[in-house]
């Protein structure tokens, strides 16, 4: 009895331990659920995690000059996967002044170039390259999602200025709301758009749509009625013309008035290989230097009160001394003498060796002469430092080297930033005289013309007057009236003329 009772109970307990349902055949028992296969997206996530394992040092577009806002990538000097040491040249960047070589601040491997050669107008703070530590897999470098500038904007966006009294104000269409005390009219979407656009009131009109809906046809009919009423109101009253004498016939009135400069209905289009059509033009891309020159010249002429003074000086003594130096194989130009004479005059009159910093004048201790050099990219002013302490021959060597570097675009920032006085010489182009624009924050710039022969009445040893040919040169000083007044500018030109006409004085300073 006990064995028969235990046997079925034992089988049930065994089935329970084996997760089997009692009374079910093996074929009806639930099969174990298969293990799901990994999805392809999981592999992508695992691959992304592997990419995130290689961190990088970000290299941004630097400010290579005080006025630089953007730059152009001229050439990369390192390739991807190439080792980089601190101080190595990475790339050449065209700034608003010159082409400057950018150096690396870290050691590592150049993993990714974000801005290729020839990239134009790259803003400051823009990511241009990625650097990884040596030994890491540079091919698996993490690429940032946002490769733009990581520098946040300093100032919030200003609200839009209110319209001035002279500007036309166009009111925005307002929502159609029923006035108080009137029943709300059911409008179709098209009718509502027409009414809101033209500001029409449908309260006095009859709706023709089903269930009293004001339809599009009703809105158009109301718009036509309003336009007809406006035309009637604006139509001028025509008064009867006075009788004209019959002997004088009336001239026919012109129905249309033609403009002096008629606008063509179709814009002119140039054809390749054919002469240019009047009214067409070619867009010329402006370099960074050209844009900065335009900006600074505009600021100078609009914010600096320019004053001008002109004087003529004789060059006979300088030309004679230059010829004697050439016999000793010492080659110097007239412009080198002008630089030396200007530096000596500034040393004699330190009140002119000043700059304007926006609040007041600053008198500088060092005399640094900026010389204007014309290049294919625009005008640039390399600086001869401490020109008063240098000889004419040393000034000639410095000016020649700086001019070559300026034309090649190889000037360093310290070779063109600063300066206390500028000289622009157009005499080699045959210009007799001109006026130059001040280069802020400097207070003065000297414009020099060519040497020209002129006759002058002189007295000989016996006291007899005679005509003698002299070489004269015109110098025009542009000065900042806030710092150098007219009297000081006149005295400076007088002293400069004396130093130029007596070059032996230059050896005393």
ZIWO-V888938 format. One record per pair of residues at least 12 apart in sequence whose C-alpha atoms are under 6 Angstrom apart, sorted by the first residue. I is the first residue (numbers start at 1). J is the second residue. Records with the same first field share a line. If there is no record, write none. Layout:
# ZIWO-V888938
I = J / J
This chain:
# ZIWO-V888938
51 = 140 / 142
52 = 142
54 = 141 / 142
55 = 142
56 = 130 / 131 / 132
57 = 130 / 131
58 = 130
59 = 127 / 128 / 129 / 130
60 = 125 / 126 / 127 / 128
61 = 124 / 125 / 126
62 = 124
68 = 96
69 = 124
70 = 121 / 122 / 123 / 124
71 = 94 / 95 / 121 / 122
72 = 93 / 94 / 119 / 120 / 121
73 = 93 / 117 / 118 / 119
74 = 92 / 93 / 117 / 118
75 = 91 / 92 / 117
76 = 91
77 = 90 / 91
78 = 90
80 = 110 / 111 / 112
81 = 109 / 110 / 111
82 = 109 / 110
83 = 108 / 109
84 = 107 / 108 / 109
85 = 107
86 = 104 / 105 / 106 / 107
87 = 103 / 104
88 = 103 / 104
89 = 102 / 103
90 = 102 / 103
96 = 288 / 289
97 = 289
98 = 409
99 = 409 / 410
108 = 132 / 133 / 134
109 = 131 / 132 / 134
110 = 131
111 = 130 / 131 / 138
112 = 129 / 130
113 = 129
114 = 128 / 129
115 = 128
125 = 149 / 151
126 = 148 / 149
127 = 147
173 = 196 / 197
186 = 213
187 = 213 / 214
188 = 215
190 = 216
191 = 215 / 216 / 219
290 = 378
305 = 480 / 481
306 = 479 / 480
307 = 478 / 479 / 481
308 = 477 / 478
309 = 476 / 477
310 = 475 / 476
311 = 474 / 475
312 = 473 / 474
313 = 472 / 473 / 497
314 = 471 / 472 / 501
315 = 471 / 472
316 = 471
332 = 396
336 = 396
341 = 499
343 = 387 / 388
344 = 388
345 = 496
355 = 441 / 442 / 443
356 = 441
366 = 386
367 = 386
368 = 384 / 385 / 386 / 419 / 420
369 = 383 / 384 / 419 / 421 / 422
370 = 382 / 383 / 419 / 422
371 = 422 / 423
372 = 424
375 = 407
381 = 416
382 = 415 / 416
383 = 415 / 416
420 = 442
421 = 444
422 = 445
423 = 445 / 446
424 = 447
425 = 447 / 448
426 = 449
427 = 449 / 450
430 = 450
431 = 449 / 450
432 = 449 / 450
433 = 449 / 474
435 = 447
443 = 479 / 480
444 = 478 / 479
445 = 477 / 478
446 = 476 / 477
447 = 475 / 476
448 = 475
449 = 474
450 = 473
451 = 471 / 472 / 473
452 = 471 / 472
453 = 470 / 471
454 = 469 / 470
455 = 468 / 469
456 = 468
